[in-house]
Amino acid sequence: MSKRVIQGEAITKPGDKTIKIRVERRVLHPRYHKIVKRFKNYLIHDEKNEATVGDVVTAVECKPVSKTKTFELQSLVKVEVV
């Protein structure tokens, strides 16, 4: 069984060693046959506190760290320059 890998933009930093990311996917609308965006938010475990708000990150599925965190930070794809 392979682990899921997700990529999204960091939107908030709710606590220590945690980052919330928004993952966007594009789907075809069933009636209007247009491409629409769908979003889902995930809490990611960031052990070294590397990510900041605005970064694009990839995360990999892991065993549950807490009630809501089941992904851990894999790498930073694009770092937001402040």
C-alpha positions in Angstrom: 0.0 0.0 0.0 1.5 3.3 -1.1 1.3 6.5 0.9 -0.6 9.5 -0.4 1.4 12.6 -1.3 -0.4 15.9 -1.4 0.8 19.4 -2.4 -0.7 22.7 -1.4 -0.2 26.2 -0.1 0.4 26.9 3.6 -2.5 29.2 4.7 -2.0 29.4 8.5 0.2 28.3 11.3 -2.2 27.3 14.1 0.3 26.0 16.6 3.8 24.7 17.3 5.0 22.0 14.7 1.7 22.4 12.8 0.9 24.0 9.5 -2.5 24.1 7.7 -2.4 23.7 3.9 -5.0 24.2 1.2 -5.0 21.6 -1.5 -6.7 22.6 -4.8 -8.1 20.1 -7.3 -9.9 20.8 -10.6 -12.9 18.8 -11.5 -15.4 18.8 -14.4 -18.8 20.1 -13.3 -21.4 17.3 -14.0 -24.1 19.6 -15.5 -22.3 22.6 -17.0 -19.1 20.8 -18.2 -16.8 23.5 -17.0 -13.7 23.1 -14.9 -14.3 24.2 -11.3 -11.9 24.4 -8.4 -12.5 22.3 -5.2 -10.5 22.9 -2.0 -9.7 20.9 1.0 -7.6 21.9 4.1 -5.2 19.5 5.9 -3.2 19.9 9.1 0.4 18.9 8.5 3.0 17.9 11.1 6.1 20.1 10.7 8.7 18.7 13.0 11.4 21.4 12.4 9.0 24.4 12.0 10.4 25.0 8.5 7.3 26.1 6.6 5.8 29.6 6.9 2.5 31.0 5.6 2.6 31.3 1.8 5.0 28.4 1.1 4.0 25.7 -1.3 4.7 22.3 0.4 4.4 18.6 -0.2 3.2 16.3 2.5 3.2 12.5 2.8 0.7 10.3 4.7 1.9 8.9 8.0 0.5 7.3 11.1 -1.8 9.7 13.1 0.2 12.2 15.1 -3.0 13.6 16.7 -6.7 13.5 16.2 -6.6 15.7 13.1 -3.0 15.3 11.8 -2.2 12.3 9.6 0.3 14.0 7.2 3.9 15.1 7.7 5.9 17.6 5.8 8.0 16.1 3.1 9.6 19.1 1.4 9.2 22.8 0.6 8.5 23.3 -3.1 8.4 27.1 -3.3 9.3 29.4 -0.4 7.5 32.7 0.0 9.9 35.6 0.0 8.9 38.3 2.6 
